[in-house]
Amino acid sequence: MEAVADTSERYQGSIVNKLKAAIGAENVKTSKGERLLYSHDMAPLPKEAQLAFKNIPDVVVRPRSTEDVSKIVKICLEEGTPITPRGASTWGLAGSMPAYGGVLIDMMGGMGKVLKIDEENMTITCQAGCSWKQAYDAAWEKGFLLGSYPSSFPSATLAGWISTAGVGVGNYKYGSAGDNIRNMKVVIPDGTIVDTGFETLADNMSGYNLNRLFVGAEGTLGVICEVTLKLSPRPELLRPIAYEFESLDLLQGPIHDITRSRVMPLHIAWSDNNHFAYLKKMGQDPPTEGSILLVVLEGDKAMVELEEKAIDDIVAKRGGKKLSYEVGQHEWDERCYEFRCRKIGVGSVPMEVLVPTSSYAAMTKDLYELMKSMKMEGAIIGIMTDRNTAMFMPYYIYDAESFTKGVTSLSFNFKCGDLAIKNGGRMLGGFGLFFGPLLQKVRGEGYAIQTAIKKAIDPNDIMNPGKLLGMKTRFGLPVGPGMLSFGLDSMAVVKKILPADKNVDAKVHEMKMEELDKDRFKQHEVDPLKQKKKK
């Protein structure tokens, strides 16, 4: 296993010197501690992963402009050095951490600005490292609405969410990450700066759509540096409404009826009984012991009230209970904090799978049965991404102190994908390093076209290599879909045999005992100054 060694002689030499000359020595970092910070994302890999991959970058650079990125990429091309673009790394599939070391480009370090808001043409242009919240707030202040954004929008960057073709808040009404793009400035692997669209109008012309080419590419085709997004007029009213149901599967009826009506909510989301039970164990005061359906409306006041009545009628017929507006507002305010259970010291890893609306109840049942069979605790949250696509985001809680359980628990994500396919859906919202080999399985014959595009644009394979299109270890050993599937299936079998995970109740009790011990220690502490005065 490789330790966090000093940067190799090669990187201490020509590459580092060239980078310092190009973008300034203060923007090039090679210290051990600095590089280690960039070796993980939201779901850190166990240190043993260094046996197969070099997740610690050799150099970290912080460009300040698109031109800086172009210089960096040209140097890396000359030296044959891998490049890993990185935003806020709020994702959990190792897509923004290196697979083979090399140069990591920190897009937040100096490229996080809102550049301009064009009020006449209703667009906002930002650097790639700008957070979605920055962009949203800037647009709102000027009288506009940025339609959709990730649930992690306080920290997630524009380019990060676009690179994963993300779906999130507002997706139901305004579309996904790629649907609101007017133009991007992208640096491709030879260092050329390309405009992918048009600043003020839609790219609905013949010819391959370059905006869409880079959406969902996970940084494997180029580095997104600037993004221009379309805006809408700010609504007169934005109203979140919460409805309570006894269990999550009962949401099948109202969700079906709402999505088949002419009502057009901004956002539809849900959280199950388990989610609120964990919040209660953490000492919070959850609004329900059941499951909640959250419907968010926006627009002119008269239209919002008309749509609200229609949804009230649907929910009442389906046996749901409308909660107070305060509960609805609270759940809306909490939309960015789905995984608060981590505060009690357990590990939690989210998954994303998509199924048709008609499979909602069946998928819910299957997910609970999977958790039970794998002796895991977890909860189910999710959103409607359009009228016929339900995105389930189950998360499981595991004993972070156990390496064996931590690794085998990853198989839960893979098995969720199997359940999605069984229910007429698909397995993943993204691939990254973890699930790169599975793209071939998902895309079928289209996979060959995608790999051909990668080879044409990045023939030297320097742009975020090892991600999305397949997995290969640092020693050149390929890991195909069959091998990965076999490995994950095997881990699932092991997980079912292992003892049940340390549950939340046990963890809460453990934390209370630790606090009690601390209090006892403080009560019996001897203050040396007081003791000296007594003498």
C-alpha positions as CSV (number, residue, x, y, z in Angstrom):
1,M,0.0,0.0,0.0
2,E,1.3,3.4,-0.9
3,A,1.7,6.0,1.8
4,V,1.3,9.7,1.2
5,A,4.7,10.0,-0.1
6,D,6.5,13.2,-1.2
7,T,5.7,14.1,-4.8
8,S,7.8,12.1,-7.2
9,E,11.0,13.5,-8.7
10,R,9.2,13.9,-12.0
11,Y,6.6,16.2,-10.5
12,Q,9.1,18.2,-8.5
13,G,10.8,18.9,-11.8
14,S,9.6,20.0,-15.2
15,I,5.8,19.7,-14.8
16,V,5.6,21.7,-11.5
17,N,8.0,24.3,-12.9
18,K,6.0,24.7,-16.0
19,L,2.7,25.0,-14.1
20,K,4.2,27.6,-11.7
21,A,5.4,29.6,-14.7
22,A,2.0,29.4,-16.4
23,I,-0.4,30.2,-13.5
24,G,1.8,31.5,-10.7
25,A,3.7,29.5,-8.0
26,E,1.0,30.4,-5.4
27,N,-1.6,28.4,-7.4
28,V,0.4,25.2,-7.5
29,K,0.4,22.9,-4.4
30,T,2.5,19.9,-3.8
31,S,2.6,19.5,0.0
32,K,1.6,16.1,1.5
33,G,-1.3,17.5,3.5
34,E,-2.7,19.6,0.6
35,R,-2.7,16.6,-1.7
36,L,-4.3,14.3,0.8
37,L,-7.3,16.6,1.1
38,Y,-8.2,15.9,-2.5
39,S,-8.0,12.1,-2.3
40,H,-11.6,11.5,-1.4
41,D,-15.1,12.8,-2.0
42,M,-18.3,12.7,0.1
43,A,-17.9,8.9,0.6
44,P,-14.2,8.3,1.4
45,L,-12.6,5.1,0.1
46,P,-10.9,2.9,2.6
47,K,-7.1,3.5,2.6
48,E,-6.7,-0.1,1.2
49,A,-8.0,1.3,-2.1
50,Q,-4.5,2.7,-2.7
51,L,-3.5,-0.8,-3.5
52,A,-5.5,-0.7,-6.7
53,F,-5.7,3.1,-7.4
54,K,-3.5,6.2,-6.9
55,N,-6.2,8.4,-5.4
56,I,-3.8,11.0,-4.1
57,P,-2.9,13.6,-6.7
58,D,0.7,14.5,-7.3
59,V,0.0,18.2,-7.9
60,V,-3.0,20.4,-7.1
61,V,-3.6,23.5,-9.2
62,R,-6.0,26.4,-8.7
63,P,-6.7,28.3,-11.9
64,R,-8.2,31.7,-11.8
65,S,-9.5,31.9,-15.4
66,T,-10.5,29.8,-18.4
67,E,-7.1,30.8,-20.0
68,D,-5.3,29.4,-16.9
69,V,-7.1,26.1,-17.4
70,S,-6.1,26.0,-21.1
71,K,-2.4,26.5,-20.1
72,I,-2.7,23.7,-17.5
73,V,-4.2,21.3,-20.0
74,K,-1.6,22.0,-22.6
75,I,1.2,21.3,-20.2
76,C,-0.4,18.0,-19.0
77,L,-0.8,17.0,-22.7
78,E,2.9,17.7,-23.4
79,E,3.9,15.6,-20.3
80,G,1.3,12.8,-20.7
81,T,-0.1,13.6,-17.3
82,P,-3.6,12.6,-16.1
83,I,-6.0,15.5,-15.3
84,T,-8.8,15.3,-12.7
85,P,-11.2,18.3,-12.7
86,R,-12.8,18.8,-9.3
87,G,-15.6,20.9,-7.9
88,A,-17.0,20.6,-4.3
89,S,-17.0,16.7,-4.5
90,T,-20.5,16.5,-3.0
91,W,-20.9,13.3,-5.0
92,G,-20.1,9.8,-3.7
93,L,-18.8,7.7,-6.6
94,A,-15.2,8.8,-6.7
95,G,-15.7,10.7,-9.9
96,S,-13.7,13.8,-8.8
97,M,-10.7,12.0,-7.2
98,P,-7.7,10.7,-9.2
99,A,-7.5,7.1,-10.3
100,Y,-3.8,7.4,-11.3
101,G,-2.5,10.5,-9.5
102,G,-1.4,13.3,-11.8
103,V,-2.7,16.9,-11.7
104,L,-5.9,17.7,-10.0
105,I,-7.6,21.0,-11.0
106,D,-9.4,22.6,-8.1
107,M,-12.1,24.6,-9.8
108,M,-13.3,26.2,-6.6
109,G,-9.9,27.6,-5.6
110,G,-10.1,30.7,-7.9
111,M,-13.0,30.1,-10.3
112,G,-16.1,30.5,-8.2
113,K,-17.6,33.9,-9.4
114,V,-20.9,35.0,-10.8
115,L,-19.6,36.9,-13.9
116,K,-22.8,38.6,-15.2
117,I,-26.6,38.6,-15.2
118,D,-28.1,39.6,-18.5
119,E,-31.5,41.0,-17.5
120,E,-32.7,41.6,-21.0
121,N,-32.0,38.1,-22.3
122,M,-32.7,36.4,-18.9
123,T,-29.4,34.6,-18.5
124,I,-26.7,34.2,-15.8
125,T,-23.1,33.5,-16.5
126,C,-20.8,32.0,-13.8
127,Q,-17.5,30.3,-13.5
128,A,-17.5,26.6,-13.2
129,G,-16.6,26.6,-9.5
130,C,-19.5,28.9,-8.5
131,S,-22.0,27.1,-6.2
132,W,-25.6,26.7,-7.3
133,K,-26.7,28.7,-4.2
134,Q,-24.5,31.6,-5.3
135,A,-26.1,31.6,-8.7
136,Y,-29.6,31.1,-7.4
137,D,-29.3,33.9,-4.9
138,A,-27.8,36.3,-7.4
139,A,-30.6,35.6,-9.9
140,W,-33.3,35.9,-7.2
141,E,-32.0,39.3,-6.1
142,K,-32.4,40.6,-9.7
143,G,-35.9,39.3,-10.0
144,F,-35.3,35.9,-11.6
145,L,-35.6,32.2,-10.8
146,L,-33.0,29.7,-11.5
147,G,-35.3,26.8,-12.2
148,S,-33.5,23.6,-11.0
149,Y,-30.4,22.8,-8.9
150,P,-29.0,19.9,-6.9
151,S,-30.2,19.3,-3.3
152,S,-26.6,20.0,-2.3
153,F,-26.8,23.4,-3.9
154,P,-25.2,25.4,-0.9
155,S,-21.9,23.8,-1.8
156,A,-22.2,21.9,-5.1
157,T,-20.7,23.6,-8.1
158,L,-22.2,24.3,-11.5
159,A,-19.8,22.2,-13.5
160,G,-19.9,19.3,-11.0
161,W,-23.7,18.8,-11.2
162,I,-23.7,19.4,-15.0
163,S,-20.8,16.8,-15.4
164,T,-23.0,14.2,-13.7
165,A,-26.1,15.1,-15.6
166,G,-27.7,15.7,-12.3
167,V,-31.4,15.8,-11.4
168,G,-32.6,17.6,-8.3
169,V,-34.8,20.3,-6.9
170,G,-37.1,21.9,-9.5
171,N,-36.3,19.2,-12.0
172,Y,-40.0,18.2,-12.4
173,K,-40.9,21.7,-13.8
174,Y,-37.7,23.1,-15.3
175,G,-35.7,20.0,-16.3
176,S,-32.4,18.6,-15.3
177,A,-28.8,20.0,-15.3
178,G,-28.6,20.1,-19.1
179,D,-32.0,21.5,-19.8
180,N,-31.2,25.1,-18.7
181,I,-27.8,25.6,-20.4
182,R,-27.4,28.3,-23.0
183,N,-23.6,28.0,-23.4
184,M,-20.5,26.7,-21.8
185,K,-16.8,27.4,-22.3
186,V,-15.0,24.1,-22.2
187,V,-11.3,23.4,-22.4
188,I,-10.8,20.2,-24.4
189,P,-7.8,17.8,-24.0
190,D,-5.6,19.7,-26.5
191,G,-6.1,23.0,-24.6
192,T,-8.5,24.6,-27.1
193,I,-11.3,26.7,-25.5
194,V,-14.6,25.8,-27.1
195,D,-18.0,27.6,-26.9
196,T,-20.6,24.8,-26.8
197,G,-23.7,26.8,-27.5
198,F,-25.1,30.4,-27.7
199,E,-25.2,33.0,-25.0
200,T,-28.7,34.3,-25.5
201,L,-30.8,31.7,-27.2
202,A,-31.4,27.9,-27.5
203,D,-29.2,25.6,-29.5
204,N,-32.0,23.9,-31.4
205,M,-30.3,23.6,-34.8
206,S,-29.0,20.6,-36.7
207,G,-25.5,19.4,-36.0
208,Y,-24.3,17.5,-32.9
209,N,-25.3,19.4,-29.8
210,L,-22.1,20.3,-28.0
211,N,-23.9,21.4,-24.8
212,R,-25.3,17.9,-24.4
213,L,-22.0,16.3,-25.3
214,F,-20.4,17.5,-22.1
215,V,-23.4,17.1,-19.9
216,G,-22.9,13.8,-18.0
217,A,-19.4,13.3,-19.4
218,E,-18.1,13.3,-15.8
219,G,-15.1,15.4,-16.8
220,T,-13.8,12.8,-19.3
221,L,-14.0,15.0,-22.4
222,G,-12.9,18.4,-21.1
223,V,-12.9,20.9,-18.3
224,I,-16.0,23.0,-18.0
225,C,-14.9,26.6,-17.2
226,E,-17.9,28.9,-17.6
227,V,-21.6,28.2,-17.8
228,T,-24.5,30.4,-19.1
229,L,-27.9,29.4,-17.8
230,K,-31.4,30.6,-18.8
231,L,-33.6,32.2,-16.1
232,S,-37.3,32.7,-15.5
233,P,-39.2,35.6,-13.9
234,R,-39.2,35.3,-10.1
235,P,-42.6,33.9,-9.0
236,E,-45.1,35.9,-7.0
237,L,-45.5,33.0,-4.6
238,L,-43.5,29.9,-3.7
239,R,-45.5,27.5,-1.5
240,P,-44.3,24.1,-0.1
241,I,-47.1,21.8,1.1
242,A,-46.6,18.7,3.1
243,Y,-49.0,15.7,3.3
244,E,-48.7,12.8,5.7
245,F,-49.3,9.1,4.9
246,E,-49.0,6.1,7.1
247,S,-46.3,4.4,5.0
248,L,-44.3,5.2,1.9
249,D,-45.9,2.7,-0.4
250,L,-49.2,4.6,0.0
251,L,-47.7,7.5,-2.0
252,Q,-48.1,5.5,-5.2
253,G,-51.8,6.7,-5.6
254,P,-51.4,10.4,-5.1
255,I,-48.1,10.6,-7.1
256,H,-49.8,8.8,-10.0
257,D,-52.8,11.2,-9.9
258,I,-50.7,14.4,-9.6
259,T,-48.4,13.4,-12.4
260,R,-51.4,12.5,-14.7
261,S,-53.1,15.9,-14.0
262,R,-52.5,19.3,-15.6
263,V,-51.0,20.6,-12.3
264,M,-47.3,21.4,-12.7
265,P,-45.5,21.6,-9.4
266,L,-42.0,23.0,-9.1
267,H,-40.9,19.9,-7.1
268,I,-42.3,16.7,-5.7
269,A,-40.3,14.8,-3.0
270,W,-40.8,12.2,-0.3
271,S,-39.3,11.0,3.0
272,D,-40.2,7.8,4.7
273,N,-41.0,6.8,8.3
274,N,-37.4,5.6,9.0
275,H,-36.0,8.9,8.0
276,F,-38.0,10.8,10.6
277,A,-37.4,8.1,13.2
278,Y,-33.6,8.7,12.9
279,L,-34.1,12.5,13.2
280,K,-36.1,11.8,16.5
281,K,-33.3,9.6,17.8
282,M,-30.8,12.4,17.1
283,G,-32.8,14.7,19.5
284,Q,-34.7,16.6,16.8
285,D,-38.4,17.1,16.7
286,P,-39.7,15.5,13.4
287,P,-43.1,16.7,12.1
288,T,-44.4,13.1,11.7
289,E,-44.0,9.5,12.5
290,G,-45.3,8.6,9.1
291,S,-44.1,9.4,5.6
292,I,-44.3,12.8,4.0
293,L,-45.1,13.8,0.5
294,L,-43.8,17.3,-0.2
295,V,-45.3,19.2,-3.2
296,V,-43.8,22.7,-3.9
297,L,-45.8,25.1,-6.1
298,E,-44.7,28.4,-7.6
299,G,-46.0,31.1,-9.8
300,D,-48.8,33.7,-9.6
301,K,-50.8,33.6,-6.4
302,A,-54.1,32.7,-8.1
303,M,-52.5,29.9,-10.0
304,V,-50.7,28.5,-7.0
305,E,-54.0,28.4,-5.0
306,L,-55.8,26.7,-7.8
307,E,-53.2,24.0,-8.1
308,E,-53.1,23.6,-4.3
309,K,-56.8,22.9,-4.2
310,A,-56.5,20.3,-6.9
311,I,-53.7,18.5,-5.1
312,D,-55.6,18.7,-1.8
313,D,-58.5,16.9,-3.4
314,I,-56.2,14.2,-4.9
315,V,-54.5,13.6,-1.5
316,A,-57.8,13.5,0.4
317,K,-59.2,10.9,-1.9
318,R,-56.1,8.8,-1.4
319,G,-56.3,8.9,2.4
320,G,-53.5,11.4,3.1
321,K,-53.6,14.2,5.7
322,K,-52.5,17.8,4.9
323,L,-50.1,19.2,7.4
324,S,-49.6,22.8,8.4
325,Y,-47.9,25.3,6.1
326,E,-45.2,25.5,8.8
327,V,-44.4,21.8,8.3
328,G,-44.2,22.3,4.6
329,Q,-41.9,25.2,4.9
330,H,-39.7,23.3,7.3
331,E,-39.4,20.3,5.0
332,W,-38.5,22.7,2.1
333,D,-35.9,24.4,4.2
334,E,-34.5,21.0,5.0
335,R,-34.2,19.9,1.3
336,C,-30.4,20.2,1.4
337,Y,-29.8,18.2,4.6
338,E,-31.1,14.7,3.7
339,F,-28.3,12.9,5.6
340,R,-28.4,14.5,9.0
341,C,-28.1,11.0,10.6
342,R,-24.3,11.3,10.2
343,K,-24.4,13.6,13.1
344,I,-24.8,10.7,15.5
345,G,-21.5,9.2,14.3
346,V,-22.7,6.5,11.9
347,G,-21.6,6.1,8.3
348,S,-24.3,6.6,5.6
349,V,-24.1,6.2,1.8
350,P,-26.8,7.3,-0.6
351,M,-27.8,5.6,-3.8
352,E,-29.8,6.8,-6.8
353,V,-32.0,4.6,-8.9
354,L,-34.9,5.4,-11.3
355,V,-38.1,3.6,-12.0
356,P,-41.4,4.4,-13.8
357,T,-44.1,6.0,-11.7
358,S,-46.2,2.8,-12.1
359,S,-43.5,0.9,-10.2
360,Y,-43.3,3.2,-7.2
361,A,-45.0,0.9,-4.6
362,A,-43.3,-2.2,-5.8
363,M,-39.9,-0.6,-5.7
364,T,-40.5,0.7,-2.2
365,K,-41.4,-2.8,-1.0
366,D,-38.3,-4.3,-2.7
367,L,-35.9,-1.8,-1.2
368,Y,-37.2,-2.5,2.4
369,E,-36.8,-6.2,1.8
370,L,-33.3,-5.7,0.5
371,M,-32.3,-3.8,3.6
372,K,-33.8,-6.5,5.8
373,S,-32.0,-9.3,4.0
374,M,-28.7,-7.6,4.2
375,K,-29.2,-6.8,7.9
376,M,-29.0,-3.1,7.3
377,E,-30.7,0.0,8.6
378,G,-31.7,2.6,6.2
379,A,-34.3,5.1,5.0
380,I,-35.8,6.0,1.6
381,I,-36.1,9.5,0.3
382,G,-36.6,10.6,-3.3
383,I,-38.0,13.0,-5.9
384,M,-40.0,12.9,-9.1
385,T,-37.7,14.0,-11.9
386,D,-40.6,14.1,-14.5
387,R,-44.1,12.8,-14.9
388,N,-43.0,9.2,-15.4
389,T,-39.6,9.0,-13.6
390,A,-39.3,8.4,-9.9
391,M,-35.8,8.7,-8.4
392,F,-35.4,6.7,-5.3
393,M,-32.5,7.8,-3.0
394,P,-32.3,5.1,-0.4
395,Y,-29.5,5.6,2.1
396,Y,-28.1,3.0,4.4
397,I,-26.4,3.4,7.8
398,Y,-23.4,1.2,8.6
399,D,-20.7,0.8,11.1
400,A,-18.0,3.1,9.9
401,E,-15.5,1.6,12.3
402,S,-15.6,-1.9,10.6
403,F,-13.7,-2.2,7.4
404,T,-15.3,-5.4,6.4
405,K,-18.9,-4.1,6.9
406,G,-18.0,-0.8,5.3
407,V,-16.7,-2.5,2.1
408,T,-19.4,-5.2,1.9
409,S,-22.1,-2.6,2.4
410,L,-21.2,-1.0,-1.0
411,S,-22.9,-4.0,-2.6
412,F,-26.2,-2.6,-1.4
413,N,-25.9,0.1,-4.1
414,F,-25.3,-2.5,-6.8
415,K,-28.3,-4.6,-5.6
416,C,-30.5,-1.5,-5.7
417,G,-29.7,-1.3,-9.4
418,D,-30.8,-4.8,-9.9
419,L,-34.1,-4.0,-8.2
420,A,-34.6,-0.9,-10.5
421,I,-34.1,-3.0,-13.6
422,K,-36.5,-5.6,-12.2
423,N,-39.1,-2.8,-11.9
424,G,-38.6,-1.4,-15.4
425,G,-36.1,1.3,-14.5
426,R,-32.3,1.7,-14.6
427,M,-29.6,1.3,-12.2
428,L,-27.6,4.5,-11.8
429,G,-27.7,8.3,-12.1
430,G,-23.9,8.3,-12.4
431,F,-20.9,6.0,-12.7
432,G,-17.6,7.6,-11.5
433,L,-14.8,5.3,-10.6
434,F,-17.0,2.9,-8.5
435,F,-19.4,1.8,-11.2
436,G,-17.5,2.7,-14.4
437,P,-17.6,-0.9,-15.7
438,L,-21.4,-0.9,-15.6
439,L,-21.9,1.8,-18.3
440,Q,-21.5,-0.9,-20.9
441,K,-24.2,-3.0,-19.3
442,V,-26.6,0.0,-19.1
443,R,-25.9,1.4,-22.6
444,G,-25.6,-1.9,-24.6
445,E,-24.6,-1.2,-28.2
446,G,-24.5,2.5,-27.6
447,Y,-21.4,2.0,-25.4
448,A,-19.2,1.6,-28.4
449,I,-20.3,4.9,-29.8
450,Q,-19.5,6.6,-26.4
451,T,-16.0,5.1,-26.2
452,A,-15.3,6.2,-29.8
453,I,-16.3,9.8,-28.9
454,K,-13.8,9.6,-25.9
455,K,-11.0,8.3,-28.1
456,A,-11.7,11.0,-30.8
457,I,-11.6,13.9,-28.4
458,D,-9.1,12.6,-25.9
459,P,-6.8,10.1,-27.8
460,N,-4.1,10.3,-25.1
461,D,-6.7,9.5,-22.3
462,I,-5.5,12.3,-20.0
463,M,-8.9,13.7,-19.1
464,N,-10.2,12.1,-15.9
465,P,-9.0,8.6,-16.9
466,G,-10.4,5.5,-15.2
467,K,-13.9,7.0,-14.8
468,L,-17.3,6.5,-16.5
469,L,-16.2,4.3,-19.4
470,G,-14.6,1.5,-17.4
471,M,-12.3,0.6,-14.6
472,K,-8.6,-0.2,-14.8
473,T,-6.3,-0.5,-11.8
474,R,-3.1,1.5,-11.5
475,F,-1.3,-1.6,-12.8
476,G,-3.3,-1.7,-16.0
477,L,-5.6,-4.6,-15.0
478,P,-9.1,-4.0,-16.5
479,V,-12.1,-4.6,-14.4
480,G,-15.0,-5.5,-16.7
481,P,-18.8,-5.5,-15.9
482,G,-18.8,-9.2,-15.4
483,M,-15.9,-9.1,-12.9
484,L,-17.4,-6.1,-11.0
485,S,-20.9,-7.7,-10.9
486,F,-19.4,-11.0,-9.6
487,G,-17.4,-9.1,-6.9
488,L,-20.4,-7.0,-5.7
489,D,-22.7,-10.0,-5.7
490,S,-20.2,-11.9,-3.6
491,M,-19.9,-9.0,-1.2
492,A,-23.7,-9.0,-0.9
493,V,-23.6,-12.6,0.1
494,V,-20.9,-11.9,2.7
495,K,-22.9,-9.0,4.1
496,K,-26.0,-11.2,4.6
497,I,-23.9,-13.7,6.6
498,L,-22.2,-11.1,8.8
499,P,-23.8,-10.0,12.1
500,A,-26.3,-7.2,11.8
501,D,-24.8,-3.7,11.8
502,K,-24.5,-1.7,15.0
503,N,-27.9,0.0,14.9
504,V,-28.8,3.6,15.5
505,D,-30.1,3.0,19.0
506,A,-26.9,1.3,20.0
507,K,-24.9,4.2,18.5
508,V,-27.0,6.8,20.3
509,H,-26.6,4.9,23.6
510,E,-22.8,4.8,23.0
511,M,-22.6,8.5,22.4
512,K,-24.7,9.2,25.6
513,M,-22.4,7.0,27.6
514,E,-19.3,8.9,26.2
515,E,-20.9,12.2,27.2
516,L,-21.6,10.8,30.7
517,D,-18.0,9.7,31.0
518,K,-16.8,13.1,30.0
519,D,-19.0,14.8,32.6
520,R,-17.8,12.4,35.3
521,F,-14.2,13.1,34.3
522,K,-14.8,16.9,34.5
523,Q,-16.4,16.5,38.0
524,H,-13.4,14.7,39.3
525,E,-10.8,16.7,37.6
526,V,-8.2,18.3,39.9
527,D,-7.4,21.9,39.1
528,P,-3.7,22.3,39.8
529,L,-4.0,26.0,40.5
530,K,-6.7,25.5,43.2
531,Q,-4.6,22.7,44.6
532,K,-1.6,24.9,44.8
533,K,-3.6,27.7,46.6
534,K,-4.8,25.2,49.3
535,K,-1.2,24.2,50.0
